[in-house]
Amino acid sequence: MTLKDKRSADIEIILSKYPTKRSAVMPLLYLAQEEYGYCSDEAIREVADLTALDPTEVKSVVGFYTMFFEEKTGQYVIEVCDDLPCALKGADAFVHHCERKLGVRAGQTTPDGKFTLRTVMCIAACDRAPVAQVNREYRYSLTPDGFDKMVDELKGTV
């Protein structure tokens, strides 16, 4: 079953908001990622068909933006900024703490498929570092204890 079969009403709403189909590429990629968990080659082809673009053009959008995933991820994607301003506020040590808490290195997914930990360059919240996004929701001024509590809440153990 294709994205069009599964989410035709959502697709029509998205397409109606833009002057051209091409302009809807990113929202349609978000929809595909929501449906499939990541932007697989098949999802990229489906979005290309919906927007009348070449799949290579759509794949270049996926490859450029860090918020699109080209491989399966955990239920919760935790992205910690480690760009220079955040690094100056302790992001490197914070990332190491995150790795220890989750039992995986940045770029990996926990064996239970619950969490993927990633480092990213600049998520535009330098003044509130260390900062992370969890499924695109910002978490500001994190501490190791705050991170641990957040993970435990997401696991459902608190």
C-alpha positions in Angstrom: 0.0 0.0 0.0 1.4 3.3 -1.1 1.6 6.6 0.8 -1.1 7.9 -1.6 -3.3 5.0 -0.7 -2.7 5.4 3.1 -2.7 9.2 3.4 -4.5 10.6 0.4 -6.5 13.2 2.4 -3.3 14.5 4.1 -1.6 14.7 0.7 -4.4 16.7 -0.8 -4.4 19.1 2.1 -0.6 19.6 1.8 -0.7 20.0 -2.0 -3.5 22.6 -1.6 -1.3 24.9 0.5 1.3 25.4 -2.2 1.3 27.2 -5.5 3.2 24.3 -7.2 3.6 20.6 -6.3 7.4 21.2 -6.2 6.9 23.5 -3.2 5.3 20.7 -1.2 8.4 18.4 -1.3 9.4 19.0 2.4 5.9 18.6 3.9 5.4 15.5 1.8 8.7 14.1 3.0 7.7 14.7 6.6 4.4 12.9 5.9 6.3 9.9 4.3 8.8 9.8 7.2 5.9 9.9 9.7 4.2 7.0 7.9 7.3 4.8 7.3 9.6 5.9 10.0 12.3 7.2 7.6 12.7 8.3 4.0 13.3 5.0 2.2 14.1 4.9 -1.5 10.5 3.8 -2.1 9.2 6.8 -0.1 11.4 9.1 -2.0 10.1 7.7 -5.3 6.5 8.2 -4.0 7.1 11.8 -3.1 8.8 12.3 -6.5 5.7 11.0 -8.2 3.4 13.2 -6.2 5.5 16.3 -7.0 6.4 15.4 -10.6 10.1 15.6 -9.8 12.9 13.3 -10.5 13.7 11.0 -7.5 17.2 12.3 -7.5 15.9 15.8 -6.8 13.9 14.6 -3.9 16.8 12.5 -2.5 19.0 15.6 -2.6 16.5 17.4 -0.3 16.6 14.4 2.1 20.4 14.3 2.0 20.7 18.0 2.7 18.4 18.4 5.7 19.3 16.6 9.0 15.6 16.3 9.9 15.0 13.7 7.2 16.3 10.2 7.9 17.6 7.8 5.2 17.6 4.8 7.5 15.4 3.4 10.2 15.5 5.2 13.5 14.3 4.6 16.9 10.8 5.6 18.1 12.5 8.7 19.7 15.2 10.5 17.8 17.4 12.5 20.1 19.5 15.1 18.3 22.1 16.9 20.4 23.7 20.0 19.0 27.5 19.8 19.2 28.3 22.9 17.1 31.0 25.3 18.5 28.7 27.5 20.7 27.1 24.4 22.3 30.5 22.7 22.6 31.7 25.8 24.5 28.8 25.2 26.9 29.7 21.5 27.5 28.0 19.7 24.6 30.8 17.2 24.1 30.7 16.0 27.7 26.9 16.0 27.5 26.9 13.8 24.4 29.2 11.3 26.2 26.7 11.3 29.1 23.8 10.6 26.6 25.8 7.8 25.1 26.4 6.2 28.5 22.7 6.6 29.6 21.4 5.1 26.3 24.2 2.5 25.9 24.8 3.5 22.3 27.2 5.8 20.5 25.9 8.9 18.7 24.6 7.7 15.3 23.2 4.4 16.7 19.9 3.1 17.8 19.3 1.3 21.1 18.7 -2.5 20.7 15.1 -2.2 21.7 14.5 0.3 18.9 13.3 3.0 21.3 16.0 5.7 20.9 18.3 6.9 18.2 21.0 9.3 19.4 22.5 11.8 16.8 24.7 14.8 17.0 23.8 17.7 14.7 25.2 21.0 13.8 23.3 24.0 15.1 19.6 23.8 15.9 19.5 27.5 16.6 19.3 27.5 20.4 22.9 28.3 21.3 21.8 30.5 24.2 20.1 27.5 25.9 22.8 24.8 25.5 23.1 22.0 26.0 20.1 21.6 23.8 18.5 18.7 22.0 15.5 17.9 19.9 13.4 14.8 20.6 11.3 14.1 17.5 11.7 17.8 16.5 10.6 19.0 20.0 13.2 21.2 21.6 14.6 20.4 25.0 16.6 23.3 26.4 19.3 23.8 29.1 19.7 20.1 29.6 21.7 18.7 32.4 22.8 15.1 32.8 20.1 14.5 35.5 17.5 16.3 33.3 18.4 14.1 30.3 18.2 10.9 32.5 14.7 11.9 33.7 13.6 12.7 30.2 14.8 9.3 28.9 13.1 7.5 31.8 9.8 9.4 31.1 10.0 8.5 27.4 10.6 4.8 28.4 7.6 5.0 30.7 9.6 4.1 33.8 8.9 7.3 35.7 
